[in-house]
Amino acid sequence: MLEARAFEPGFLRRLDGLVLGVQRARTVREGRRALGRVHGLGIEPESFKEYTEGDDLRFLDWNAFARLDDLTIRTFRAEREIEVTILVDASASMGLPRGDDKLGMALGLAAALAYVAMASNDAVRLGAFTAGRGGTVRVETTPLHRRRELYPAFRPFVSALRCGGDTRMAEAVGRLLLERRRAGTVILISDFLISAGEYEQTLRLLLGARHEVKVIHVLGDRESTGAYPPGHYRVRDSETGELCEVTFGASAAEVCRRRVEKLSADLAAFCATRGIVYARAFGASHFDDIVMREFPRLGVVR
């Protein structure tokens, strides 16, 4: 399974130069998201303001006082710790096609992104959601970890996860948000083989909770290219149990590819209009290239 790749020492060494592309100092204003201005120790001096009673005297600009006989306070752009949740869709569709190892790829990407996030000592956790047919949605999460020496603690969670149930993404995210944690970064990894209304509701819930959101769209090699052997198939939907007859050939493969491109384009367009980073991760055979080339190009990491 591909998830084991994310714990190989050689692969992790290749990740050492990457950091997660997140916004750190933020305030939330009505109708938009912006970098915040924070008084205090920081890495980047930003601005000055006139001294008023009660301001911290440690940040007086004594050079300005000596030149102008004027009391001014220096402000900084301060870096804040970000809480990062990486949420993986573990519904039944993520286990198919069996040879594509789609769930393994999703878990490998999740673990790799967790490792990258820990480079900045951010608080990171992994999560996954499943559901039984007609049953209750289950959302499982790991404890938060900050230091890279604790990264192996994610391995039991990653190794034990199995697919099951239908994709009830909005309900799962709603349950996650009941925790009432402070706003941070949520990375959602799924095949998004659901209705547009379902994923749009999900992403609106996360944005409404003031999270910075990144979407990783995972599909297998065969399902993204339509590269199935020609023939007549009886196909059962892994989540609904519905049976249908399908004859597969060159024309059906082309239809499959067009549907994949439409799904990807529609999801990417929705994300673009709402400031959500969207990244395609199609095909487990491209795992290393996706992490090392595509993610930096798209701003998932830098």
C-alpha positions in Angstrom: 0.0 0.0 0.0 1.3 3.4 -1.0 0.7 5.0 2.4 3.9 3.3 3.7 5.9 5.4 1.2 5.2 8.5 3.4 7.2 6.9 6.3 10.3 5.9 4.3 13.4 7.8 5.5 14.6 8.5 2.0 11.2 10.0 1.0 11.0 12.1 4.2 14.5 13.5 3.5 13.2 14.8 0.2 10.4 16.7 2.1 12.7 18.4 4.5 13.0 21.6 2.3 9.3 22.1 2.0 6.9 24.1 4.2 3.1 24.1 4.1 1.6 27.1 2.1 -0.6 28.7 4.8 -1.5 32.2 5.9 -0.2 32.8 9.4 -1.2 36.3 10.7 -4.8 36.8 9.9 -7.8 38.9 11.0 -11.3 38.2 9.6 -13.2 41.2 8.3 -16.7 41.2 7.0 -16.7 39.9 3.4 -13.0 39.2 3.0 -10.0 37.6 4.4 -6.8 39.6 5.1 -3.5 39.5 6.7 -3.7 40.8 10.3 -1.6 43.4 12.0 -0.3 42.3 15.4 1.6 44.2 18.0 4.4 42.1 19.4 7.5 40.2 18.5 7.6 39.1 14.9 9.9 38.3 12.0 8.9 41.3 9.8 8.5 45.0 10.9 5.4 46.3 9.3 4.3 49.7 10.3 4.3 52.6 12.9 1.6 54.2 14.9 1.4 57.1 17.3 2.0 56.1 20.9 -1.2 56.1 23.1 -1.4 55.4 26.8 -1.3 51.7 27.6 0.9 50.7 24.6 3.8 48.4 25.4 6.9 50.6 25.9 9.1 47.8 24.6 8.0 48.7 21.1 8.8 52.4 21.2 10.9 53.5 18.3 13.7 55.3 20.1 15.4 56.4 16.9 12.3 58.3 15.8 12.1 59.8 19.3 15.7 61.0 19.1 15.2 62.5 15.6 11.7 63.9 15.9 11.0 64.1 19.6 7.9 62.0 18.8 6.7 58.9 20.5 5.8 56.2 17.9 5.2 52.4 18.3 6.6 49.9 15.9 4.2 47.1 14.8 5.2 43.7 13.4 3.7 41.1 11.3 3.8 38.3 13.8 3.8 34.6 13.0 1.1 32.6 14.7 0.9 28.9 15.1 -1.6 27.3 12.8 -3.7 24.3 13.7 -3.8 22.0 10.6 -6.4 19.2 10.1 -5.9 16.9 7.2 -9.2 15.1 6.5 -9.4 12.0 4.3 -12.5 10.6 2.7 -12.5 6.9 3.5 -15.9 6.0 1.9 -16.2 2.9 -0.2 -15.5 4.6 -3.5 -12.0 5.4 -2.3 -11.2 1.6 -2.3 -12.0 1.2 -6.0 -10.7 0.3 -8.5 -8.8 -2.1 -6.3 -5.5 -2.0 -8.3 -5.4 1.8 -8.2 -4.7 2.1 -4.5 -6.6 5.3 -4.3 -7.0 5.2 -0.5 -3.3 4.4 -0.1 -2.4 7.4 -2.2 -4.8 9.7 -0.2 -3.3 8.5 3.1 0.2 8.9 1.8 -0.4 12.4 0.7 -2.1 13.2 4.0 0.9 11.9 6.0 3.4 13.7 3.8 1.5 17.0 4.2 1.5 16.4 8.0 5.2 15.9 8.0 5.7 19.1 6.0 3.4 21.1 8.3 5.4 19.9 11.3 8.5 21.6 10.0 7.0 24.9 11.3 6.0 23.3 14.6 2.3 23.7 13.7 -0.2 21.6 15.5 -1.2 18.9 13.0 -3.8 16.0 13.1 -5.0 13.5 10.6 -8.7 12.6 10.3 -11.0 10.4 8.3 -14.7 9.9 7.8 -16.7 6.8 6.8 -20.4 5.8 7.0 -22.4 2.6 6.9 -25.2 2.3 4.4 -28.0 4.4 5.9 -26.0 4.5 9.2 -24.3 7.1 11.2 -21.3 9.0 9.9 -18.1 8.3 11.8 -15.3 10.9 12.0 -12.0 9.8 13.6 -9.1 12.0 14.3 -5.6 11.6 15.8 -4.3 13.7 18.6 -2.5 17.0 17.6 1.2 16.6 17.2 3.7 19.5 16.7 7.2 18.1 16.7 8.6 16.0 13.8 10.0 13.4 16.2 6.3 12.6 16.9 5.5 12.0 13.2 5.7 8.2 13.5 2.7 8.4 15.9 0.5 8.9 12.8 1.5 5.6 11.3 -0.9 3.3 13.3 -3.9 5.5 12.3 -2.8 5.5 8.6 -2.1 1.8 8.5 -5.4 0.7 10.2 -7.8 2.8 8.1 -10.2 0.9 5.8 -12.8 2.1 3.3 -16.6 1.7 3.9 -20.0 3.3 3.5 -21.3 6.1 1.3 -19.8 9.5 1.0 -21.6 11.9 3.3 -19.1 14.6 3.3 -21.1 17.6 4.4 -22.4 15.7 7.4 -18.9 14.5 8.3 -17.5 18.0 8.2 -20.5 19.3 10.2 -19.6 16.8 12.9 -16.0 17.9 12.8 -17.0 21.5 13.3 -19.0 20.7 16.4 -15.6 20.6 18.2 -15.6 24.4 18.0 -11.8 24.6 17.5 -10.2 27.9 16.6 -9.9 28.7 12.9 -6.9 27.1 11.2 -6.2 25.2 8.0 -8.2 22.2 6.7 -6.9 20.1 3.9 -9.7 17.9 2.4 -8.6 14.8 0.4 -11.3 12.9 -1.6 -12.2 11.5 -5.0 -15.2 13.9 -4.9 -17.5 11.3 -6.6 -20.5 13.1 -5.1 -22.9 15.7 -6.3 -21.8 19.3 -6.8 -24.3 20.3 -4.1 -22.7 18.0 -1.6 -19.1 19.3 -2.0 -20.2 22.9 -2.3 -22.1 22.6 1.0 -19.0 21.0 2.6 -16.7 23.7 1.5 -19.1 26.5 2.5 -19.3 25.0 6.0 -15.5 25.1 6.3 -15.2 28.6 5.0 -18.1 29.7 7.3 -16.0 28.5 10.2 -13.2 30.8 9.0 -10.8 28.0 8.1 -8.3 28.3 5.3 -9.2 25.4 3.0 -7.2 23.3 0.5 -8.7 20.6 -1.6 -6.7 17.6 -2.9 -8.7 15.7 -5.6 -7.6 12.1 -5.8 -8.4 9.6 -8.5 -6.9 6.4 -9.6 -4.9 5.7 -12.8 -7.6 3.7 -14.5 -10.6 5.7 -13.5 -9.0 9.0 -14.5 -8.0 7.7 -18.0 -10.8 5.2 -18.6 -8.1 2.5 -19.1 -10.3 -0.5 -18.5 -10.1 -3.8 -20.5 -12.8 -3.8 -23.3 -15.8 -6.0 -22.6 -19.2 -6.3 -21.1 -19.4 -5.8 -17.3 -22.0 -6.0 -14.6 -21.1 -3.2 -12.2 -22.2 -2.7 -8.6 -22.0 0.7 -7.1 -19.8 0.3 -4.0 -21.8 2.8 -1.9 -25.4 2.3 -3.0 -25.3 -1.3 -4.1 -27.1 -0.5 -7.3 -26.3 -2.8 -10.3 -26.0 -1.8 -13.9 -24.7 -3.3 -17.2 -21.8 -1.6 -18.9 -20.0 -2.3 -22.2 -16.6 -0.9 -22.2 -14.5 0.1 -25.2 -12.8 3.0 -26.8 -15.9 5.2 -26.9 -16.8 4.4 -23.3 -13.3 5.2 -22.2 -13.5 8.6 -23.9 -16.8 9.3 -22.1 -15.1 8.4 -18.9 -12.3 10.8 -19.5 -14.7 13.7 -20.4 -16.7 13.1 -17.2 -13.5 13.2 -15.1 -12.4 16.4 -16.7 -15.8 18.0 -16.2 -15.8 16.9 -12.5 -12.3 18.4 -12.1 -13.1 21.6 -13.9 -16.3 22.2 -12.0 -14.7 21.6 -8.6 -11.6 23.7 -9.5 -13.9 26.6 -10.6 -15.9 26.5 -7.4 -12.7 26.6 -5.4 -11.1 29.4 -7.4 -14.1 31.7 -6.8 -13.8 31.2 -3.0 -10.0 31.4 -2.5 -9.6 27.7 -2.0 -6.4 26.0 -3.3 -7.3 23.1 -5.6 -4.8 20.4 -6.6 -5.3 17.3 -8.7 -3.6 14.1 -7.6 -4.5 11.6 -10.3 -2.8 8.3 -10.4 -0.8 6.6 -7.7 2.0 6.0 -10.2 2.6 9.8 -10.1 2.8 10.0 -6.3 6.3 11.4 -5.9 5.9 13.9 -8.8 2.6 15.2 -7.3 4.2 15.9 -3.9 7.5 17.3 -5.1 6.5 19.2 -8.3 2.7 19.7 -8.5 2.1 20.7 -4.9 4.8 23.4 -4.9 3.6 24.7 -8.3 0.0 25.0 -7.0 0.8 26.5 -3.6 -0.1 23.6 -1.5 3.5 23.6 -0.2 6.4 25.9 -1.1 
